[in-house]
Amino acid sequence: MCLLIGFIITLYICYRFYQHFFPTPDINPNGKYVLISGCDTGFGHELAIELDKQGFSVLAGVFVPDNIVSLKNKLSSRATVFRLDITKQEDIDAAFELVNEKTKILHALVNNAGIADGSYIDWTSMEVMRKVMEVNYFGHVAMTKKFLPLLIAKRDSRVVNICSVAGYLASSSMSAYCASKYALESFSDCLRREMVPWGLRVSIIEPGFMRTPIIHGGPKSFSEFWNKLSSDVQERWGEDLLKAKYAGAGKSTFIKYAEDPMKVVRALQHAVMNTVPHIRYRPGWQSSLIFFPLSTLPAWIVDWVLGKLTKSTRVPASVNKQYND
């Protein structure tokens, strides 16, 4: 058994060295159109700029209208920047008409738009749960279904979905976000397997914490956070514990050492440009060296490790009351 494991490890190392020294070539970007959602900031913004430099015809959707002009000024005349809210079918339909007028063949669709909500299930309203799912999952499904005819008009086109470590490792306080990313992961796998006859490639990007605006979202003050909670949740958890959780929300070691977002942009570029894109990319040390190996362990070990990382010295008010009673 040890010899077999050693042989497999050696074979894998040799394969990685081969990939490094003999990389597969990139495609010719001339005349190829790439549609990217969520180009206001972060990964989508930088990817639009990088692909434009490479010679692709970039179709960049932005959520905030004021960002249209600023992004246009960073791109060449080949690029098209337009308003896009992927939760609105009328916006998706308008985007399709715009793209369809320019080309009948779409080389790549990059589903990048996303929002996050760091909150426990008991603290999260159904409105927020639905909103996160609408943007992070249903919006991308709607975009993919709408643009599928232009993608499968030519073999070797591709869909690239921005997922997360939260798509394979669920953590407390990230319930809505994890649920949406797990859903997008499974959708991506189904799409890849169903589209084999058309030769459509589907890649999934699974980064850890990166230095982008999304990790700094959420309430700006404790009072704002507290006021969003129902009275029974406030009573059940208690102000002291909730205040401690709020204060520690941005102090995670992984957020403190959030990585360079260009690692994700390079993975996205490879997925769009390379002749042999990977099925999954885990850019950065957090995803590849910590979170993914952790996710493969038995569930009770994962529970214990994550419990240690999020352990609090305080207990919920209603639990404390139970102890006293």
N, C-alpha and C positions, 0 to 999 in steps of 0.2 A: 504493500500500500504506500509506504514512504517513497519507494522508487517511482511509483506511478504519479504521485503528487509532485515529486521533484521533476519528473519528465514533463508534466503539464506546465509547471511554472517556467521551466527552461524554454519550452516551446513558445509560451506566451511572450517571454522576454525577447526571444529571437524575432518573433512577429512584430513586436513594437519597434525593435531596432530597424527591421526591414521597412516598416512604415515611415520611420524617421528619415532614413537615408534614400529611400526610393518612393517618394510621395506620388500619389496619383495626380494627373494633370488637372488644371482648371479648364473650364469651357471658354469659348469665345463670347464675350459679353455683347458684342455688336448686335443691335437690333432686338435685344432680349429685354422684356418688360418684367419688373418686379414690383408687386403691390405690398406695401407695408402699412399696418395699422398702428396707431399709438406713437406717432413720430414727434409729439410735442417735446418730450424730454427722454432721457435714459437710452435704453438699447435701440429703440426704433429711430430716434433722432440721429444717433451716431452711425447706425447701419445705413440709413439713407445717404448720409454724407460719404461714407466709405464706398458704397456700391456705385454712387454717382461718379466718384473719382476713377473707379475701375472701368467705366464706360457703359454701365447698364442704364436703361431708361427707367428711372425710379418713379413710382406712383405712390406718393406719401400722404396718408390720411392723418389729419390732426384733429383733436377734439376741441381745442380752444381756437376760435376764429382768429384771434390776434396773433397766433403763432404761424399763420400761413405766410405772411410777408417775411418774417424773420427767417424762416426755413428756406423760403425761395431764394433769399439773398445768399444763402450758403451753397446752393446747388446750381448746376449748369442749366442751359436752356432745354436740355433733353428732359429734365424732371418736371413732374406735375404735382403740385401740392393742393390739397382740397380738404374741406371740412368733412369729418366722418365720425359719426356716433354709431358704433357697431351694435348698440341695443335698439336702434330704430331702423325698421325695415325700409322706410322711405329713403334714409341716408344710404343704405346698402344698395338699393335699387338705382339711386342716382349715381353712385360710384360705379356700378356695373355699366350704365349707359356711357359714362365718361370713358371708361377703359375700353369698352367695346367699340367706341368710335376710333380709338387709336390703334387697336390691335385685336385680331381674332385669336391670338395665341398668347397666353400668359405663362411666362417661364416659371415664376415662383410667387406664391402667396405666403407672406410672413405674418402670422397671427400673433401680434405682440402686445396689443392694448391690454391693460390690466389695472386692477385696483386691489388694495389689501385692507384687511381689518383684523387687528390683533386683539381678540377678545374671547373670553370663555363662552361656551354655548349658553349658559344661563344668563349671561350679560348681553347677549346679542339678540336684537329684535329680529323678527321674521322679515321685516322690511329690508334690513341690512343683509340678512342671509340671501334673500332673493336678488338684491342689487349686485352683490359680489358674484353670484352665479350667473346673472344676466350678462355681466361684462366678461368675466373670465372663462365662461363656458358657452352659454347659448349664443353670445355675440359671435364667437369664433366659429361655432357650428353653422350659424346663418351665413357668415362670410364664405366659408368653405363650400357650402351647398350652392350658393349663388354663383360663385366663380369656377365651380368644377368643370362646366362645359369648356371654358377657355383654357383650363389647365390640361385636360385630357385630349385637347385638340392636337397635341404633339406628345410623343413619348419622351420620357426623361424630364418632364416638368416636375415641380416639387412643392409640397406644402411644408412649412416650417412652423412648428408650434412652440411658443415660449411657455414651458411649464416651470418646474421648480423642484428643489429637494422636497418641498411640501406635497409633491405629487406622488412620492413613494415612501415618505416618512411623516406620519401625522403627529403633530405636537400640540399640547394643550395651549390654549389661548390663541390658536390659529384655525379654529374649526371651520369657519366660512371659507377662508382662503384655501385650506387643505382640501376641503370637499370639492371646490371648483377645479383645483389642479389635478386631483385624482380623476375627476370626470374627464378632463381634457386629455390626460394620459391614455385612458382606455379608449376614448374616441379616436385618438391618433393611431393606436394599434389596430383598431377595427378598420379605419380608413385605409391604412397601409395594406392590410391583407385583402380588402375588398377590391382595391384598385390595381392589383397585380396585372390583370389582363391589359390595362392601358399603360402600364409602365410608370405610373405616378409614384414618385419617391416621397416618403413622409419622414421627417426628422423631428425629434423631440429634444429641446434644450432644457437641461435640469441644473441650473446654477444654485449655489448657496447664497448667502447674504452678500450683496454687492453694493457699492457706494452709489446708489441711485435715489431719487426723491421718494420712491415708494416705501423705503424702510423708515422714513421719518413722518409717515402719515399718522392720522388719528387725532384725537382731541388735543388742543393746545394747552389746556390746563386741567387740573384735577376737578375743578368745579364743573367744567363743561362735560367731562367724563361722568361725574357723579349725577348730574342732572339728567343725563340720557337714560339712566337706569330706573326701572320701575321701583316703587316703594317696597314691594316684597323682596326684590333682589337686594336692595340696600339693607333691609332688615336681616335677610338671610346671611349675607356675607359680612356685614359690618363695615363701618367707615374706616377703622384702623387698618384692616387687612386690605381693603380696596385701595387705600392711599399708598400702602406699601407696594402693592402690585403695580400701581400706576407709576410710582417713583422708580421702580426697577425695570420697567418695560424696555427702556432704551439702553440698559446697561449690560445686556447680554454680551458675553465674550465674543460671540460670533458677529454681533453688530459692531462691537468695538473694533474688531479686526476685519470688517467688511472689505471685500476684495475689489480690485480694479475692474470696473464694468467692461473695459475693453477686452477682457478675457471672454466675455459672452459675445461681444460683437465679432471677435475673430472666429468663434464657433459658428455664429450665424452666417458669416461670410463663407466659411467652408461649406456649410449646408446648402447655400445658394449657388456657389460658384464651382464646386468641385465635381468632377465627372462621377465620383463614387462617394456621395455624402453618407455620413453615418446615420444609423437609425436613432441612436441616442448620443448626446453630448453631455458630459458633466464637467463644465469648465471650472477651473479653480480647485484649490486644495480642500475647501470645505466639503464640496459635493463628492469629489472623487476619493478623498482619503479618509474622511470622517463619516459623513452622513450616509453614503451608500453602503460602506461596509457595515455600519451600525444597523441599517435596515435589514440586512440579511441574517441577523442573529435571531434566536428565539424571542417571541414577543415578551416573555416575562423579563428577559435581560434588557430589552429595549425600554420597557416600562421603568425598570429600576434605574437605568442610566438617565433617562429623561426626567424621572422624578428627582434624582439628585441634582440635576442642573437647574430645576425650577423650584426646589424645596424652599418653603417659607417657614420662619420661626413662629408665625401666627396661624391660628386656625379660624375658620369662619365663625361668625358670632353665634349662629344657631347650633353649630357643633359644640362650641364652648358651653352653651346653655345645656346641651344634652349631658355633657360631662358633669356639670354642676348639679343637675337634677338627679 
